[in-house]
Amino acid sequence: MPELRKDPFTDRWVIIATDRAKRPSDFRFSASEKGKEECVFCGGHENETPPEVFAIRTAGEPNAPGWDVRVFPNMYPALRTEGDIDGGNVGMCDMMNGIGAHEVIVETPDHSKELVDLDVVDIKKVLVAYRERINDLGRDVRFKYVLVFKNHGKDAGASLQHSHSQLIATPITPKRVKEELQVAREYHESRGRCVFCDYIEQETRLFGDRLIREDENFVALAPFASSFPFEVWILPKRHSPYFVSMSDEEMEGFAVMLKDVLNRIRVVLNDPPFNYVLHIAPFRRPKADCCETREEYHWHLEITPRMTKLAGFELGSGFNINPTPPEIAAEMLRGA
């Protein structure tokens, strides 16, 4: 059984993923090591994965070919859906059972295509899968948060070459998100406005040197205090704490923006490994923690190319050293 353990010195929770320690070494491969015919994510290999929990199909029955996007539980989950949370203590340290959900979103049945290669209509289907799974998992009262993320490339943590993303539902709100929620709440209390909305206004109307792309509904920019080289955030202009609240028109616009930004990163950096994470507000729950406000938050996607590695200073201090100013990164991405 996986466990969640709380660091008594930082209040940071850690997942002790006992099941993932059982992953066979040959589960990790690159396209050069194994061919398309051996990839369990490809169409025609549906019986080699756990049964799907969601799919967008043009034909066929569940767990059979004919799908465009397919979602199923991770075969080696970080957290498990079965059981109760049952928190406890080990001496002065807090812990709880590793209850949650860990799912894989296979973005295309075509092994040769990455997310950026898909048409906008197909990227939108991936986003719809995110929305539907977030909504469904939000009905489970044990879960407080769902983090959607994508690892592209071996150096970004991808264990399979086939284009996919993942989500993990947790019974607690991740510390990084809590910190953003706290800042958003304090800013709103002191100024009566959303810190993200004000930041968008500043970067698009006052400065512009960190702006990468802007359209009617979304903005892509290099954050002022980028932790990593060529870090990019995509934010909706319409204030909303919840990704699932997007209209169909906004969903299509987000697909256009995401494809454009990923293509710029690919061109400028020669298809680097990258991660992206979707930060949304926690689920609405009665008696929520005071620091977990909702309406003051503003959902967004953070894209981080893996151009540098964390070393001793970064790990020991919490400071990241970014050798590329965001103004230069934005200028290069704008020109792609």
N, C-alpha and C positions, 0 to 999 in steps of 0.2 A: 504494500500500500504506500503510495507517495505521501509525503508529509510537507506541511508548511511550517517553517520555523522562523521565529522572530529574533533578529539580532538585537540583544539588549542594549547595545551601545549606539545604534543608529536608528532604531525603530524600523528597520528595513526587513521585509519578509523575504525568505529564500525558499524556493521549491527544492526539496530533496527528491529527485525524480528516480525512484528505485526501478521503475519499469524501463526507463530509457537506458539504464545501465546494461540491460539485456539485449540491446540492439546488436545484431551480428555485424561484424566488420565489413562483410561483403554487401551490406545494405547501402554503403556509401560508394557511389561510383560517378564518374563523369561520362560525358558522351563519347569520349575517346576510348573508354574502358569497356563500355557495354553498348550494344546496339539498340536501336529503337524496338526491335522485337522482344527484348528482355525487360522493357520498362513497364512496371505495373500500373503506371498512370495513363498509359496510352489506351485509346479505344480498342476494345477487343480483349482487354485484360481485367474486366470488371470483377471477375470471380476471384481475383488475386488480392483484392482489397476488402476491408470491412464493408458491409452493406451501406449504400448511400443513405444519407439523411435528407438530402435535397439535391435536385438536379434541374437544369433547364434543358429541355429536349426538343428536338425536331422530329424524332421518331423513336420507336422502340419502347420496350418495357423497362421498369426500374432494374438497375444492375445489369444492363445490357448495352450494346452499342447504340448510337443515335443521339448522344448528348452533346451539348455545347459547353456546359459548365457542370461539374460534378463535385459534391461535397460528401465526405465520409469521415468517421472517426480516425484519428491518427493510430497507426498500428502499434506505436510505442509511445503512449501518451505521457505527457508531463504530469497530468492530473486525471483522475478517474471520476466518472459520473455516479458510480454506485456508492451508496453509503451516506452517512451523516457526517457533518463537519466535526462535532465533538472536540472542542478545544480543550486544552489542558496545560500542564506545566511540567517542565523538567527542571527541578530546583527553581532558580530565579528566572528561567527562560520559558517563554510562551511557545506553544505549538498547537497545531490542529491537524486533523486528517487532510490528506491531499485531495479534497473533493473539488471538482470542476469539470470542464470539458475541453478537449483538445481535438480540433478538426482540421482537415486538409481541404482546401478549395482548389481543385484542378481547373486551371483557367481555359484550357483548350485540349481536345483530344489529339491534336497535331503535335508530335514530339519536336518538330523542327522550328516551331514558332515560340517566341517569347511574348510576354504581355504587350510590349511596345509594338510588336509586329501585327497585332490583331487590329481589325477594323474597329472604329468607334462603337459600332453597334454591338460588337462582341465584348469589348471592354465594359460597356454598360451592363452586359449580362453578368460579368464578374462582380460589379458593384451591387447589382440586384441580389446576387447570392450573399454578399456581405450583409446587406440590409435584412434579408429574410432570416438569416441565421442569428443575427443580433436580436431581432424581434422574438424569435422562437426561444432562444436561451434566456431572454429577459423574463420569460414567464416562470422560470424556475426560481423560487424564492431563495434558494441557497446561494445563488450567484449575484454578485454585486457589480461585476464589471466584465466586459468582453474586450480584449485587445486583439485587433486584426493586424497582422504583420506579414511582410514578404521578405524572404531571404533570396537574393539573386547572386549566384556564384558561390563557389566553394569557400572562398575567403570571407563571405558574408554569412556562412553557416548553412548553406543549402546542401542537403545530403543527397538529393536527387536532381538530375539535370532538367527534367521535364518542368515546364513553367507551372508554378503553383504558389499559393499563399496559404497562410494558416490563421487560425484563431484559437485563443485560449480564454475560457471563461473562468473567473476566479471568485472565491467567496469574500475577497477583500479588494479594496481599490489600490492599485499599484502606487508606490510612493511618489514616483515621478508625476503621475497624474494628480495625486493629492496636492503636491506642491503647486502645480498650475491652478488647481481649484482654489487653493488658499489665496494665491496672488490675485486671482480674478475676483474673489469675494471682497478682499480688502480694498482693491482698487474701486470696485463698484460702491462700496460703503463710503469711501472718502470722496469720490467724484461723481457718483451717480451714472457712470457710463461703463461700457465693456472695455477692458484693457486691450483685447484683441481688435475690436472695431476701431479704437483710437489708433492702434499701431498700424492697421491697414491704411487709415486716412493719412497718417504721417508719411508712410513709405510711398504711397501713390501720389499724394498731392504736394507734399513739402519737399521731399528729397528726390527719390527716384533712382538713386545710384545703386540701390540694392534690389530694384524691381527687375524681374525677369520677363514676366508676361502678365497682362491684365485683360480681362474681357468683362462682359456685362455682369457676370455672376461670381467670378473667381479671380483670385490673384495668386501669382507664384512669385516668391521673393527669397533672397538669401537673408537669413536672420541677422540682425545687427551684431549679436554676440554668438555667431556660429561656432559651435563646439568642434566641428569637423570641416575639412576643406570641401567646398561645393555642396554644403548642406542646403536643402531647399524645402521650404514650407509652402503648401497649397492651402489656402483658406477661402471659405465662402464669404462673399461680401454681405450677404444677408445673415444677420445674427441668428445663430441657432446652436443650442448645446448638443443637438442630436443629429447624427448622420442620417438616421432613418427618416427624418422629417423632410428630406429633399423631395421636390416634385419631379416628375418624369423629365421635364425640360432641364431642371438643374442637374439631374443625374446624367443626362446626355452631355451637358456642358462640362461637368466634372470629368467625364470620360475623355472629352476632347483635350482638356487641360492636362490631365495625367499623361495621355499619350504624347502630347507635345513636349512636356518637361522631361519625360523619360527618354525621348528621342534626342533632345538637346544634350542630356547627360551622356548618352551613348556616343554621340558624335564628338563632343569635346574631349571626353575622357577615354575614348576607345573601348566602350562597353565594359565599364568597371563593375566589380561586385558592389552591390548596394543592399541596404535594408530600407524598407519603409514601414512606418507604424501609423495606425489611425487612432488618434486621441479623441475620445468622445466623453460626454458626461456619464457618470455612473447611472445605473438604473434607479428609477424613482422607487424609494422604499419608505415606509412609515418610520418615523423617529430616526431619520438619517443623522449621521454625525454632523456636528455644526460646521465642520470645515469642508464638508462635501456638498457644497451648494450646487445648484443645477443651472438655473436660468442665467447666471452671470457668466457661465462658461461658453466657449466658442469652439466647436469641433474643428479639427484640421488634420492634415496628413503631413508627416515629417519624413523626408527622403534623405538618407545619409549614404553617399558613396564611401566605400571602405578604402580610402587612400592612405591612411596612416594607422598605426597600431598604438594602443595604450602601453606605456612603459611605466617605470618606477615612479616618476614624479606624478603622473596622472593618477595612477592607482592609489598612491599614498596621500595626495593632497586634495583630490576631487577637482583640480583644475585641468582642463584640457588645453593642449597647445595646438593651435590651428595655424599652419604656416601659410595659408592662403587667405588674405583679407576677403570678406564677403563682397566688397565692392568690385574687386577684380574678378571673383567667381561669377558674379551676376553679369558683368560686362561680357565675359566670354560666353556665358550661356545665352545671353540676349543675341549675340552675334552668330550663334550656330545656325 
